[in-house]
Amino acid sequence: MDIIKDFLLQLTFMVIPIFIYFTFITERIKSGKNRNVIMSILWGISIFLCMSFPVSIGQNAHLDLRIIPLLFGTLYGGFWPGVFLTALIILFRLYFGISIGFYNTILVLLLSLPVILYFQKSFANSKKDKRGKIAVGLSFYYCFIGLTIFGILREFSIDYLKVQIIHLIFVLVVTWFFTMLNEMIREIHQLRSEVQDSEKLRVISELTSVFAHEIRNPMQVTRGFLQLLNDPDLPNEKKEYIQISIEELDRANGIINDFLSFGKPSIYNNEKIEVGYQLERVINIIQSYTINYKIEIKADILYNCWTYANPQKLNQSLINILKNAIESMPNGGIVWITCTSTDDEYIKIMIKDQGIGMTKKEIDRLGYPFYSLKEKGTGLGMMVSFQIIHSFKGKIKVNSEKGIGTEFIILLPQIT
């Protein structure tokens, strides 16, 4: 019973970081880098507690769940959190003195950390169920390595082997449970964030429907009178003023059109379309636009990729993203466009440029109204593009680096 009680205490140490992180951190800190730092510290505290209150087996043998905070910190945080937590384990174990247990810890970490880091990227790109399998598999590997090395450094005993089996089973169950718990909480927070964003955008949509047409009518009247005033006998200076006024009215009218596109219900007449064909049409349309910017488009399109979507709306979304890619390269460059199918039954459209790039903070704000990196941009075109893709049950991922370029990845459900 004492062993079970000690293991349950170790379990409590796993709950603390997750509870603190999702209760106090996610709502207050938006930067992913700062979140990783704080989460690494929390997992470090968990490791400290696990190693301070281990499960005692006899006089010289101790077991704890340090693998779980190390595993979670590395899989969710990446390379540096993994190195930090590994160093913390080594230093804390060194505090207890150099012994066979210390050498055992060093060897297990040296053999385990590279494997965990190897699977980290695959874990980050996987869905919830696959993440659970990866985490459990890595936990089993860590425990197996630890058991093997301990058996080499010390002699096995039946009693110790029984405890190790209990420890292994407990670690695997706890790893799976906390992976699922962590993923579920992350999904809830993401869903809540999306609901909040949807509520904000719904308000904008309602305001758009009420005011857009009323604003457009006097603008059209004003534009008509400006055209009438544009007499051939007017001085060139006054003609220039009238022309600028007309151009600014047209730009304002374009913004209203974007608002109306956003304000319309996102229920389109979807049909079965071939994405490769639609992408080829978009490239043909945008080719003339690239001439003024000295842009070269390189395309690698896989055909026979089918999805349910509205072809006009899909083209509108792709053109908006392509125009942004082109305009981000004032000195020219290359835009790469690919269309492939993925193993998880998605059609993957990739649009990559060599433009000015974006920071993580700028990427997080992308798709929000009135946020644009262009001098005269409103952000409404990108907002409408995001809405269109989401209406097709698709996803948009953005990877970018300042001064290097930006990569848009559009995932659409594939059908046969």
KOLKEPA-994157 format. One record per residue (C-alpha): residue number from 0; x, y, z. Coordinates in steps of 0.02 Angstrom, whole numbers. Example, Ala and Ser with C-alpha at 12.3 -4.5 7.8 and 13.67 -1.06 7.14 Angstrom:
# residues 2
SITE  num      px      py      pz
SITE    0     615    -225     390
SITE    1     684     -53     357
# end
This chain:
# residues 416
SITE  num      px      py      pz
SITE    0       0       0       0
SITE    1     145     119      36
SITE    2     208      97    -142
SITE    3      36     138    -213
SITE    4      23     290     -99
SITE    5     194     351    -158
SITE    6     147     328    -340
SITE    7     -15     427    -313
SITE    8      90     566    -236
SITE    9     197     564    -392
SITE   10      37     576    -494
SITE   11     -10     734    -400
SITE   12     155     812    -453
SITE   13     102     787    -635
SITE   14     -62     877    -612
SITE   15      13    1037    -539
SITE   16     100    1102    -698
SITE   17     -49    1065    -810
SITE   18    -171    1148    -689
SITE   19     -63    1304    -666
SITE   20     -24    1320    -851
SITE   21    -201    1308    -919
SITE   22    -280    1404    -774
SITE   23    -162    1551    -758
SITE   24     -41    1557    -904
SITE   25    -133    1529   -1069
SITE   26    -256    1673   -1042
SITE   27    -124    1799    -988
SITE   28      26    1761   -1098
SITE   29       3    1756   -1287
SITE   30     184    1736   -1341
SITE   31     227    1555   -1380
SITE   32     409    1581   -1330
SITE   33     363    1647   -1157
SITE   34     239    1505   -1134
SITE   35     376    1378   -1171
SITE   36     490    1458   -1042
SITE   37     356    1456    -908
SITE   38     301    1279    -950
SITE   39     482    1220    -941
SITE   40     497    1296    -768
SITE   41     335    1212    -712
SITE   42     391    1043    -777
SITE   43     558    1074    -692
SITE   44     467    1099    -527
SITE   45     373     937    -559
SITE   46     538     845    -588
SITE   47     609     921    -429
SITE   48     460     859    -328
SITE   49     459     686    -408
SITE   50     643     660    -371
SITE   51     628     733    -196
SITE   52     489     613    -146
SITE   53     525     451    -240
SITE   54     450     280    -216
SITE   55     572     188    -101
SITE   56     610       5    -133
SITE   57     722     -65       0
SITE   58     868      39      61
SITE   59     955      90    -100
SITE   60     826      81    -240
SITE   61     709     224    -284
SITE   62     583     250    -424
SITE   63     495     409    -482
SITE   64     397     479    -631
SITE   65     527     606    -690
SITE   66     510     536    -866
SITE   67     335     610    -886
SITE   68     379     794    -857
SITE   69     538     770    -959
SITE   70     437     689   -1098
SITE   71     299     819   -1099
SITE   72     419     966   -1085
SITE   73     519     902   -1234
SITE   74     374     846   -1345
SITE   75     272    1005   -1320
SITE   76     416    1127   -1296
SITE   77     551    1067   -1414
SITE   78     740    1054   -1408
SITE   79     790    1184   -1278
SITE   80     658    1139   -1147
SITE   81     713     957   -1168
SITE   82     896    1003   -1141
SITE   83     850    1113    -991
SITE   84     748     976    -906
SITE   85     882     846    -941
SITE   86    1016     957    -864
SITE   87     903     986    -714
SITE   88     883     799    -685
SITE   89    1071     771    -696
SITE   90    1114     915    -579
SITE   91     982     866    -452
SITE   92    1037     684    -457
SITE   93    1218     742    -434
SITE   94    1162     831    -275
SITE   95    1125     659    -198
SITE   96    1301     601    -235
SITE   97    1392     500    -367
SITE   98    1339     319    -361
SITE   99    1277     181    -475
SITE  100    1109     269    -480
SITE  101    1192     427    -546
SITE  102    1280     333    -685
SITE  103    1116     244    -723
SITE  104    1029     413    -740
SITE  105    1163     481    -857
SITE  106    1161     330    -971
SITE  107     971     323    -981
SITE  108     959     508   -1025
SITE  109    1097     496   -1155
SITE  110    1006     353   -1241
SITE  111     830     423   -1220
SITE  112     839     611   -1254
SITE  113     898     596   -1437
SITE  114     756     475   -1472
SITE  115     627     591   -1391
SITE  116     694     740   -1490
SITE  117     688     637   -1649
SITE  118     502     604   -1627
SITE  119     463     781   -1565
SITE  120     424     853   -1738
SITE  121     317     703   -1783
SITE  122     225     724   -1617
SITE  123     194     910   -1649
SITE  124     119     875   -1821
SITE  125      11     728   -1766
SITE  126    -170     717   -1712
SITE  127    -224     680   -1534
SITE  128    -233     490   -1545
SITE  129     -64     474   -1630
SITE  130      13     590   -1501
SITE  131     -45     474   -1365
SITE  132      35     325   -1452
SITE  133     200     417   -1478
SITE  134     207     473   -1296
SITE  135     167     299   -1230
SITE  136     295     220   -1347
SITE  137     432     340   -1289
SITE  138     386     308   -1106
SITE  139     403     121   -1135
SITE  140     571     147   -1220
SITE  141     635     254   -1075
SITE  142     579     128    -943
SITE  143     648     -19   -1042
SITE  144     817      66   -1062
SITE  145     818     108    -876
SITE  146     775     -70    -827
SITE  147     907    -143    -943
SITE  148    1047     -28    -886
SITE  149    1002     -54    -703
SITE  150    1009    -242    -731
SITE  151    1182    -225    -808
SITE  152    1248    -114    -669
SITE  153    1164    -214    -530
SITE  154    1099    -389    -510
SITE  155     915    -421    -541
SITE  156     802    -481    -403
SITE  157     626    -549    -415
SITE  158     556    -419    -295
SITE  159     639    -276    -387
SITE  160     578    -344    -554
SITE  161     398    -348    -490
SITE  162     409    -167    -435
SITE  163     486    -118    -603
SITE  164     342    -200    -695
SITE  165     217    -105    -585
SITE  166     317      53    -619
SITE  167     317      22    -806
SITE  168     129      -9    -812
SITE  169      95     143    -705
SITE  170     207     255    -812
SITE  171     123     198    -973
SITE  172     -53     223    -905
SITE  173     -11     393    -830
SITE  174      76     449    -991
SITE  175     -74     404   -1097
SITE  176    -196     482    -973
SITE  177    -103     647    -959
SITE  178     -73     657   -1146
SITE  179    -259     639   -1177
SITE  180    -299     759   -1035
SITE  181    -177     887   -1101
SITE  182    -244     873   -1279
SITE  183    -424     885   -1219
SITE  184    -388    1043   -1118
SITE  185    -293    1118   -1264
SITE  186    -442    1083   -1378
SITE  187    -562    1163   -1253
SITE  188    -454    1320   -1242
SITE  189    -437    1329   -1430
SITE  190    -624    1306   -1452
SITE  191    -659    1442   -1324
SITE  192    -538    1559   -1414
SITE  193    -623    1521   -1580
SITE  194    -794    1554   -1504
SITE  195    -734    1722   -1437
SITE  196    -662    1767   -1607
SITE  197    -822    1710   -1693
SITE  198    -924    1821   -1577
SITE  199    -817    1972   -1618
SITE  200    -829    1938   -1803
SITE  201   -1016    1909   -1790
SITE  202   -1036    2084   -1720
SITE  203    -933    2153   -1864
SITE  204   -1041    2053   -1985
SITE  205   -1202    2126   -1914
SITE  206   -1133    2303   -1919
SITE  207   -1078    2273   -2098
SITE  208   -1250    2219   -2153
SITE  209   -1330    2372   -2073
SITE  210   -1211    2511   -2128
SITE  211   -1118    2455   -2285
SITE  212   -1257    2490   -2410
SITE  213   -1304    2654   -2328
SITE  214   -1124    2713   -2339
SITE  215   -1104    2657   -2519
SITE  216   -1254    2754   -2586
SITE  217   -1192    2931   -2545
SITE  218   -1018    2880   -2603
SITE  219   -1085    2832   -2774
SITE  220   -1178    2997   -2787
SITE  221   -1021    3092   -2739
SITE  222    -918    2997   -2867
SITE  223   -1046    3036   -3003
SITE  224   -1040    3223   -2967
SITE  225    -850    3221   -2964
SITE  226    -851    3144   -3137
SITE  227    -970    3280   -3197
SITE  228    -857    3415   -3125
SITE  229    -706    3342   -3216
SITE  230    -723    3463   -3361
SITE  231    -588    3461   -3497
SITE  232    -562    3649   -3475
SITE  233    -517    3636   -3291
SITE  234    -337    3671   -3239
SITE  235    -228    3517   -3226
SITE  236    -208    3541   -3039
SITE  237    -395    3533   -3009
SITE  238    -411    3383   -3126
SITE  239    -279    3296   -3021
SITE  240    -376    3332   -2861
SITE  241    -536    3263   -2937
SITE  242    -446    3107   -2998
SITE  243    -369    3076   -2826
SITE  244    -542    3097   -2746
SITE  245    -618    2970   -2866
SITE  246    -476    2846   -2833
SITE  247    -498    2862   -2645
SITE  248    -686    2837   -2662
SITE  249    -652    2680   -2765
SITE  250    -532    2617   -2632
SITE  251    -663    2648   -2497
SITE  252    -790    2557   -2605
SITE  253    -670    2410   -2619
SITE  254    -658    2403   -2429
SITE  255    -848    2402   -2418
SITE  256    -853    2258   -2544
SITE  257    -735    2160   -2432
SITE  258    -846    2199   -2283
SITE  259    -999    2138   -2379
SITE  260    -907    1978   -2428
SITE  261    -870    1948   -2246
SITE  262   -1044    1995   -2190
SITE  263   -1129    1870   -2304
SITE  264   -1173    1701   -2227
SITE  265   -1034    1576   -2259
SITE  266   -1152    1450   -2339
SITE  267   -1098    1424   -2518
SITE  268   -1162    1311   -2655
SITE  269   -1023    1184   -2638
SITE  270    -990    1054   -2770
SITE  271    -862     920   -2807
SITE  272    -713    1011   -2884
SITE  273    -537     963   -2939
SITE  274    -418    1071   -2839
SITE  275    -271    1055   -2959
SITE  276    -377    1123   -3103
SITE  277    -439    1269   -2996
SITE  278    -262    1309   -2941
SITE  279    -203    1310   -3122
SITE  280    -342    1433   -3166
SITE  281    -291    1546   -3022
SITE  282    -110    1544   -3081
SITE  283    -164    1593   -3257
SITE  284    -268    1736   -3186
SITE  285    -128    1801   -3075
SITE  286      10    1788   -3207
SITE  287     -25    1961   -3279
SITE  288     -15    2035   -3104
SITE  289     160    1966   -3077
SITE  290     236    2058   -3225
SITE  291     242    2227   -3138
SITE  292     328    2148   -2987
SITE  293     455    2043   -3084
SITE  294     391    1886   -3000
SITE  295     417    1708   -3063
SITE  296     289    1576   -3018
SITE  297     347    1396   -3004
SITE  298     207    1269   -2989
SITE  299     206    1083   -2949
SITE  300      25    1026   -2954
SITE  301     -41     852   -2922
SITE  302    -206     827   -3012
SITE  303    -352     713   -2970
SITE  304    -369     794   -2797
SITE  305    -554     816   -2763
SITE  306    -646     911   -2627
SITE  307    -815     990   -2593
SITE  308    -804    1179   -2612
SITE  309    -871    1328   -2706
SITE  310    -748    1355   -2850
SITE  311    -772    1544   -2860
SITE  312    -747    1567   -2673
SITE  313    -595    1451   -2670
SITE  314    -519    1549   -2814
SITE  315    -553    1712   -2723
SITE  316    -463    1648   -2569
SITE  317    -312    1584   -2668
SITE  318    -298    1746   -2768
SITE  319    -298    1849   -2608
SITE  320    -157    1744   -2534
SITE  321     -58    1746   -2697
SITE  322     -76    1935   -2713
SITE  323      -9    1957   -2537
SITE  324     138    1843   -2579
SITE  325     177    1943   -2736
SITE  326     160    2113   -2652
SITE  327     277    2057   -2512
SITE  328     420    2052   -2641
SITE  329     441    2230   -2709
SITE  330     612    2184   -2781
SITE  331     553    2027   -2868
SITE  332     577    1845   -2826
SITE  333     497    1673   -2841
SITE  334     329    1609   -2780
SITE  335     319    1421   -2762
SITE  336     148    1338   -2776
SITE  337     121    1153   -2744
SITE  338     -32    1043   -2730
SITE  339     -16     869   -2655
SITE  340    -119     745   -2554
SITE  341     -73     695   -2376
SITE  342     -82     530   -2285
SITE  343    -221     593   -2171
SITE  344    -340     623   -2318
SITE  345    -311     808   -2345
SITE  346    -266     907   -2501
SITE  347    -115    1014   -2461
SITE  348     -92    1178   -2556
SITE  349      72    1266   -2517
SITE  350     107    1446   -2569
SITE  351     283    1504   -2525
SITE  352     366    1671   -2562
SITE  353     533    1759   -2536
SITE  354     455    1915   -2462
SITE  355     480    2021   -2308
SITE  356     414    1885   -2192
SITE  357     325    1904   -2026
SITE  358     361    1884   -1841
SITE  359     267    1761   -1731
SITE  360     164    1904   -1661
SITE  361     116    1962   -1836
SITE  362      68    1785   -1887
SITE  363     -46    1770   -1735
SITE  364    -141    1927   -1788
SITE  365    -155    1875   -1969
SITE  366    -335    1858   -2027
SITE  367    -404    1988   -1906
SITE  368    -496    2140   -1976
SITE  369    -396    2301   -1999
SITE  370    -230    2213   -1974
SITE  371    -117    2222   -2126
SITE  372      68    2244   -2159
SITE  373      31    2342   -2317
SITE  374      27    2531   -2308
SITE  375    -150    2544   -2377
SITE  376    -209    2371   -2327
SITE  377    -360    2336   -2217
SITE  378    -334    2151   -2182
SITE  379    -511    2116   -2241
SITE  380    -455    2017   -2394
SITE  381    -354    1896   -2287
SITE  382    -494    1887   -2160
SITE  383    -617    1837   -2297
SITE  384    -491    1708   -2363
SITE  385    -477    1627   -2191
SITE  386    -667    1624   -2175
SITE  387    -687    1543   -2346
SITE  388    -562    1404   -2310
SITE  389    -639    1369   -2140
SITE  390    -813    1361   -2220
SITE  391    -748    1216   -2326
SITE  392    -693    1129   -2164
SITE  393    -514    1167   -2210
SITE  394    -366    1235   -2114
SITE  395    -235    1369   -2144
SITE  396     -61    1361   -2068
SITE  397      65    1501   -2086
SITE  398     253    1483   -2067
SITE  399     361    1637   -2086
SITE  400     529    1710   -2044
SITE  401     570    1895   -2048
SITE  402     672    1939   -2201
SITE  403     663    1761   -2270
SITE  404     485    1736   -2330
SITE  405     315    1663   -2289
SITE  406     234    1495   -2320
SITE  407      45    1471   -2323
SITE  408     -15    1292   -2305
SITE  409    -198    1262   -2348
SITE  410    -274    1094   -2302
SITE  411    -439    1043   -2381
SITE  412    -533     880   -2346
SITE  413    -504     757   -2488
SITE  414    -644     653   -2562
SITE  415    -641     512   -2689
# end
